[in-house]
């Protein structure tokens, strides 16, 4: 071939590391090793025994490529002959397991290339798939005799997974959803976690619970150092609350619902940036049966044998109209005040009603609110609700 093809990956340099060699002064070398380290230009003055130096070194190998990072490569085509070649076309494609991408900056051919001259190009690609990648570089050109030449070169590399992300969902009684995201660094170098945020779906508003208020300023729960060491795991917590237009329907949502997706941005080594976005996170909405009863308001602490008020919300989660009757059954510690067996009227599908109730406790301590019964007169079906909530009962003399 008249042309020589070269490909080199572009990466940031690394800090030079040396191997400190020392000995005690009473040993045979004496102070020789220490003096050699002080004279070594790669060591840090005053801290010669540190392995990490102040000098930069160029990459010695291809290195690892992780999902979410940007793959950059330098491509050079050099005319190694003594003839002028024409119509040089350089093409770079990246073949993955699912697609083939064209990374060439320009698709136009170069008119001619003189001897000892070269054509240079730099390609960039944000890696979005793991597994085997093949960089296919092809060159076509025309010789002075008019003969057309063509050749290709293949460069294979593996894309590794940088993070292990696990999620857990917790469904609150107030229709709020708490998401815990566990993020583990599975690379061999520390990461600077620049951003870990949750982009909610159209149904929810999100509140991040990863900061604390210290002296009027918001600080991260992970402290000032946001570095994630290799194989370390960090937990992030988010609270999702249904938007106002979806709040009334939140109690009757069934099946799988979309929560949102995590957006993670990090930096490694000398500022190399990586970014990952998870797929849409989904959770299974809790089942409440045909009728859902939830507490809207309840006091934390009440006095012994003194009435207190609670507010209940009753939601029809079925697809038919119900005619409900409320019954209140006393327990050993909780006593209901009011008329049991009263009619609540008809409740249409996906509709709710609020109910104010009064009760008192005859026993101190943490008591469970139980004993509510709802009966649908249409189907003669009774729904029992026990352990709805807990309330702390104290003596009236305790302030």
C-alpha positions as CSV (number, residue, x, y, z in Angstrom):
1,X,0.0,0.0,0.0
2,X,1.1,3.6,-0.7
3,X,-0.7,4.9,2.4
4,X,0.0,4.0,6.1
5,X,-2.9,4.0,8.5
6,X,-2.5,4.8,12.2
7,X,-5.1,4.9,15.0
8,X,-4.4,6.1,18.6
9,X,-6.8,6.5,21.4
10,X,-6.8,9.9,23.1
11,X,-6.9,9.9,26.9
12,X,-5.9,12.2,29.7
13,X,-2.3,11.7,31.1
14,X,-1.8,10.2,34.5
15,X,0.3,11.1,37.5
16,X,3.7,9.4,37.5
17,X,4.2,6.9,40.3
18,X,7.6,5.8,41.6
19,X,8.6,3.0,44.0
20,X,10.2,4.5,47.2
21,X,13.2,2.5,48.5
22,X,14.4,3.4,52.0
23,X,16.4,1.8,54.8
24,X,17.4,2.7,58.3
25,X,20.5,4.8,58.9
26,X,22.3,2.0,60.6
27,X,22.0,-0.3,57.6
28,X,24.8,-0.7,55.1
29,X,23.6,1.8,52.5
30,X,23.2,4.5,55.2
31,X,21.6,7.6,53.8
32,X,22.2,6.7,50.1
33,X,18.7,5.6,49.2
34,X,17.2,8.7,50.8
35,X,19.5,11.0,49.0
36,X,18.8,9.3,45.7
37,X,15.0,9.9,46.2
38,X,15.7,13.6,47.0
39,X,17.7,13.9,43.8
40,X,15.0,12.2,41.7
41,X,13.0,14.9,39.8
42,X,9.8,12.8,39.9
43,X,9.4,12.8,43.7
44,X,7.7,15.5,45.7
45,X,10.1,17.6,47.6
46,X,9.7,17.0,51.4
47,X,7.6,13.9,50.8
48,X,9.9,11.7,48.8
49,X,8.4,8.5,50.3
50,X,5.0,9.2,48.7
51,X,4.4,6.9,45.8
52,X,2.4,9.6,43.9
53,X,4.6,12.2,42.2
54,X,3.9,15.6,40.5
55,X,4.8,14.7,37.0
56,X,2.5,13.5,34.3
57,X,3.0,10.5,32.1
58,X,1.4,9.6,28.8
59,X,-0.8,6.6,28.6
60,X,1.2,3.4,28.0
61,X,-1.7,1.2,26.9
62,X,-5.3,1.4,25.5
63,X,-6.8,1.5,29.0
64,X,-10.3,0.7,30.0
65,X,-13.4,2.3,28.5
66,X,-16.5,2.5,30.7
67,X,-20.2,2.9,29.8
68,X,-21.2,6.6,29.8
69,X,-17.7,7.9,29.0
70,X,-16.6,9.6,25.7
71,X,-14.4,7.5,23.4
72,X,-11.9,9.7,21.5
73,X,-9.5,8.5,18.9
74,X,-6.9,10.1,16.6
75,X,-6.8,8.8,13.0
76,X,-3.9,9.6,10.7
77,X,-3.4,8.5,7.1
78,X,0.2,9.1,5.8
79,X,1.5,9.0,2.2
80,X,4.6,6.8,2.5
81,X,5.3,6.7,-1.2
82,X,7.0,9.1,-3.6
83,X,3.8,9.5,-5.7
84,X,0.8,11.8,-5.4
85,X,-2.4,9.9,-4.7
86,X,-5.8,11.4,-5.3
87,X,-9.4,11.1,-4.1
88,X,-8.5,9.9,-0.6
89,X,-11.6,9.0,1.4
90,X,-11.2,8.1,5.1
91,X,-14.2,6.5,6.8
92,X,-14.5,5.4,10.5
93,X,-17.4,3.3,11.7
94,X,-18.1,1.9,15.2
95,X,-19.8,-1.5,15.2
96,X,-21.7,-2.5,18.3
97,X,-23.8,-5.5,19.1
98,X,-26.9,-3.6,17.9
99,X,-25.9,-0.9,15.5
100,X,-23.2,0.6,13.2
101,X,-22.4,4.3,13.7
102,X,-20.5,6.6,11.3
103,X,-17.9,8.6,13.3
104,X,-16.2,10.4,10.5
105,X,-16.1,14.2,10.8
106,X,-16.4,14.7,7.1
107,X,-17.7,12.5,4.2
108,X,-16.0,14.5,1.5
109,X,-12.9,13.1,-0.3
110,X,-9.5,14.9,-0.2
111,X,-8.5,15.8,-3.8
112,X,-4.8,14.8,-3.4
113,X,-2.2,13.8,-0.9
114,X,1.5,14.6,-1.6
115,X,4.4,12.4,-0.5
116,X,5.2,12.6,3.3
117,X,1.9,14.4,3.9
118,X,-0.9,13.1,6.0
119,X,-4.6,13.5,6.7
120,X,-5.6,13.8,10.4
121,X,-8.9,13.4,12.0
122,X,-10.2,13.1,15.6
123,X,-13.4,11.3,16.3
124,X,-15.6,11.3,19.5
125,X,-18.4,9.1,20.6
126,X,-20.3,8.8,23.9
127,X,-20.4,5.1,24.7
128,X,-24.0,4.0,25.4
129,X,-23.6,0.2,25.2
130,X,-21.6,-2.4,27.1
131,X,-19.8,-5.3,25.5
132,X,-17.6,-5.6,22.4
133,X,-17.1,-2.6,20.1
134,X,-15.2,-2.7,16.8
135,X,-13.7,0.4,15.3
136,X,-13.7,-0.1,11.5
137,X,-11.4,2.3,9.6
138,X,-11.5,2.2,5.8
139,X,-9.4,4.1,3.3
140,X,-9.9,4.4,-0.5
141,X,-7.8,6.3,-2.9
142,X,-6.7,6.5,-6.6
143,X,-3.1,6.1,-7.8
144,X,-1.5,8.2,-10.6
145,X,-2.0,5.3,-13.0
146,X,-5.8,5.5,-12.3
147,X,-5.9,2.3,-10.3
148,X,-8.3,2.5,-7.3
149,X,-7.1,1.0,-4.0
150,X,-9.0,0.2,-0.9
151,X,-8.1,-1.3,2.5
152,X,-9.6,-1.6,6.0
153,X,-8.4,-2.1,9.6
154,X,-10.3,-3.3,12.6
155,X,-9.7,-2.3,16.3
156,X,-11.7,-4.2,18.9
157,X,-12.2,-3.1,22.5
158,X,-14.5,-3.9,25.4
159,X,-16.8,-1.4,27.1
160,X,-17.2,-2.2,30.8
161,X,-19.8,-1.3,33.3
162,X,-18.7,1.5,35.7
163,X,-21.5,1.5,38.3
164,X,-23.9,-1.0,39.8
165,X,-27.3,0.6,40.5
166,X,-30.0,-1.0,42.7
167,X,-33.3,0.6,43.5
168,X,-35.9,-0.1,46.3
169,X,-39.4,1.4,46.6
170,X,-41.3,2.1,49.7
171,X,-45.0,3.0,49.4
172,X,-46.2,5.4,52.1
173,X,-49.8,5.5,53.4
174,X,-50.1,9.1,52.2
175,X,-49.6,8.1,48.5
176,X,-45.9,9.2,48.6
177,X,-43.3,6.9,47.2
178,X,-39.8,6.8,48.6
179,X,-37.0,5.6,46.3
180,X,-33.7,4.4,47.6
181,X,-30.9,4.2,45.0
182,X,-27.8,2.2,45.9
183,X,-24.9,3.2,43.7
184,X,-21.6,1.1,43.8
185,X,-18.3,2.0,42.1
186,X,-17.2,-1.2,40.4
187,X,-14.2,0.4,38.7
188,X,-10.6,0.4,40.0
189,X,-10.2,4.1,40.6
190,X,-12.1,6.7,42.8
191,X,-15.0,8.7,41.3
192,X,-16.0,12.2,41.9
193,X,-19.8,12.1,42.1
194,X,-20.8,15.4,40.4
195,X,-24.6,14.8,40.3
196,X,-27.1,12.1,41.2
197,X,-30.6,13.3,40.5
198,X,-34.0,11.8,39.8
199,X,-36.0,13.0,36.8
200,X,-39.6,12.2,37.8
201,X,-42.4,11.1,35.4
202,X,-45.2,13.5,34.6
203,X,-47.3,12.2,37.6
204,X,-44.9,13.1,40.4
205,X,-42.9,15.9,42.0
206,X,-39.6,14.8,43.6
207,X,-37.8,16.0,46.7
208,X,-34.2,15.0,47.3
209,X,-33.5,13.8,50.8
210,X,-29.7,13.8,50.6
211,X,-28.9,17.0,52.3
212,X,-29.2,18.3,55.9
213,X,-29.6,21.9,57.2
214,X,-26.6,22.9,59.2
215,X,-26.5,26.5,60.5
216,X,-28.9,27.6,57.8
217,X,-26.9,26.0,55.0
218,X,-27.7,22.9,53.1
219,X,-24.9,20.3,53.2
220,X,-24.7,16.9,51.7
221,X,-25.3,13.9,54.0
222,X,-22.1,12.4,52.5
223,X,-19.9,15.3,53.8
224,X,-17.7,17.7,51.9
225,X,-15.8,14.9,50.1
226,X,-18.0,13.4,47.4
227,X,-15.5,10.8,46.2
228,X,-16.7,7.3,45.9
229,X,-13.9,4.8,46.4
230,X,-13.6,1.5,44.4
231,X,-16.3,-1.1,45.5
232,X,-17.9,1.5,47.9
233,X,-21.6,1.9,47.9
234,X,-23.7,5.0,48.6
235,X,-27.4,5.3,49.2
236,X,-29.5,8.2,47.8
237,X,-33.0,8.8,48.9
238,X,-35.9,10.6,47.1
239,X,-39.5,11.3,47.9
240,X,-42.0,11.4,45.1
241,X,-45.4,13.0,45.7
242,X,-48.3,12.9,43.1
243,X,-49.0,16.1,41.4
244,X,-52.3,17.9,42.3
245,X,-54.1,16.7,39.1
246,X,-53.1,13.1,39.9
247,X,-53.5,13.2,43.7
248,X,-57.2,12.2,43.7
249,X,-56.5,9.2,41.4
250,X,-53.4,8.1,43.3
251,X,-55.4,5.9,45.6
252,X,-57.0,3.9,42.8
253,X,-53.9,3.4,40.5
254,X,-53.4,-0.2,39.8
255,X,-50.7,-2.2,38.1
256,X,-47.3,-0.9,37.1
257,X,-46.6,2.8,37.2
258,X,-43.6,4.8,35.9
259,X,-41.6,6.7,38.5
260,X,-38.8,8.3,36.5
261,X,-35.2,7.8,35.8
262,X,-31.9,8.4,37.5
263,X,-29.3,10.8,36.0
264,X,-25.7,10.1,37.2
265,X,-22.7,12.3,36.4
266,X,-19.2,11.6,37.6
267,X,-15.5,12.5,36.9
268,X,-12.4,10.3,37.1
269,X,-8.7,10.7,37.0
270,X,-7.9,14.2,35.7
271,X,-11.5,15.3,35.1
272,X,-12.7,12.7,32.5
273,X,-16.5,13.0,32.6
274,X,-19.0,10.2,32.5
275,X,-22.8,10.2,32.5
276,X,-25.4,7.5,32.8
277,X,-29.2,7.6,32.6
278,X,-31.1,4.6,33.8
279,X,-34.2,3.3,32.0
280,X,-37.6,4.3,33.3
281,X,-37.9,3.0,36.8
282,X,-41.2,1.2,37.5
283,X,-43.0,0.1,40.7
284,X,-46.0,-2.0,41.3
285,X,-48.7,0.1,42.8
286,X,-50.0,-1.4,46.1
287,X,-53.4,-3.1,46.0
288,X,-56.1,-1.7,48.3
289,X,-59.0,-4.0,47.4
290,X,-62.3,-2.4,46.6
291,X,-62.4,0.1,49.4
292,X,-59.3,2.0,50.7
293,X,-59.3,3.6,54.1
294,X,-56.5,6.0,55.0
295,X,-55.9,8.5,57.8
296,X,-55.6,12.1,56.9
297,X,-55.0,13.6,60.4
298,X,-54.3,12.0,63.8
299,X,-52.5,13.5,66.9
300,X,-49.2,12.0,67.9
301,X,-49.9,12.2,71.7
302,X,-53.3,12.2,73.5
303,X,-54.4,12.3,77.1
304,X,-55.7,9.3,78.9
305,X,-59.5,9.0,78.9
306,X,-59.9,12.3,77.0
307,X,-61.6,12.4,73.5
308,X,-59.5,13.1,70.5
309,X,-60.4,13.5,66.8
310,X,-59.1,11.8,63.7
311,X,-60.0,12.3,60.0
312,X,-60.3,9.3,57.7
313,X,-60.5,9.2,53.9
314,X,-62.5,6.5,52.2
315,X,-61.9,5.8,48.5
316,X,-63.9,3.6,46.2
317,X,-61.3,1.6,44.3
318,X,-63.7,-0.6,42.4
319,X,-65.6,0.0,39.2
320,X,-69.1,0.1,40.7
321,X,-71.1,2.4,43.0
322,X,-71.2,1.4,46.6
323,X,-73.7,2.2,49.4
324,X,-71.6,2.1,52.6
325,X,-72.5,1.7,56.2
326,X,-70.0,2.5,59.0
327,X,-69.7,0.4,62.1
328,X,-67.3,1.2,65.0
329,X,-66.2,-1.7,67.3
330,X,-64.5,-1.0,70.7
331,X,-61.4,-2.8,71.7
332,X,-59.8,-3.3,75.1
333,X,-58.1,0.1,74.9
334,X,-59.8,2.1,72.2
335,X,-63.4,3.3,72.6
336,X,-65.3,5.0,69.8
337,X,-67.5,8.0,70.5
338,X,-70.6,8.4,68.2
339,X,-73.3,6.4,66.4
340,X,-72.3,3.0,65.0
341,X,-74.1,1.7,62.0
342,X,-74.8,5.0,60.3
343,X,-75.3,5.3,56.6
344,X,-72.5,7.0,54.6
345,X,-74.5,7.1,51.4
346,X,-73.5,6.2,47.9
347,X,-69.8,6.4,46.8
348,X,-69.1,6.4,43.0
349,X,-66.0,4.7,41.5
350,X,-62.7,6.6,42.0
351,X,-64.5,9.0,44.4
352,X,-63.6,9.7,48.0
353,X,-65.2,11.1,51.2
354,X,-63.7,12.5,54.4
355,X,-65.0,11.3,57.7
356,X,-64.3,13.0,61.1
357,X,-64.4,10.5,64.0
358,X,-63.9,10.9,67.8
359,X,-62.5,8.2,70.1
360,X,-60.7,7.9,73.5
361,X,-58.2,5.5,75.1
362,X,-58.5,3.9,78.5
363,X,-55.0,2.4,78.6
364,X,-51.7,4.3,78.5
365,X,-48.8,3.6,76.2
366,X,-48.7,3.1,72.4
367,X,-52.1,2.0,71.4
368,X,-53.3,0.8,68.0
369,X,-56.5,2.3,66.4
370,X,-58.7,-0.6,65.4
371,X,-62.3,-1.6,65.0
372,X,-63.7,0.1,61.9
373,X,-66.0,-1.8,59.7
374,X,-67.5,-0.8,56.3
375,X,-70.4,-2.7,54.8
376,X,-71.5,-2.4,51.2
377,X,-75.3,-2.9,51.3
378,X,-75.4,-3.7,47.6
379,X,-73.3,-6.9,47.8
380,X,-73.7,-7.4,51.6
381,X,-69.9,-7.4,51.9
382,X,-68.0,-6.2,55.0
383,X,-64.5,-4.7,54.9
384,X,-62.6,-4.8,58.2
385,X,-59.9,-2.2,59.1
386,X,-57.6,-2.9,62.1
387,X,-54.3,-1.4,63.1
388,X,-55.0,1.7,61.1
389,X,-52.5,3.8,63.0
390,X,-50.8,4.1,66.4
391,X,-51.2,6.9,69.0
392,X,-49.3,7.5,72.2
393,X,-51.5,7.8,75.3
394,X,-50.2,9.6,78.3
395,X,-51.6,10.5,81.7
396,X,-53.4,13.9,81.7
397,X,-51.0,15.0,84.5
398,X,-48.0,14.6,82.2
399,X,-47.4,17.8,80.3
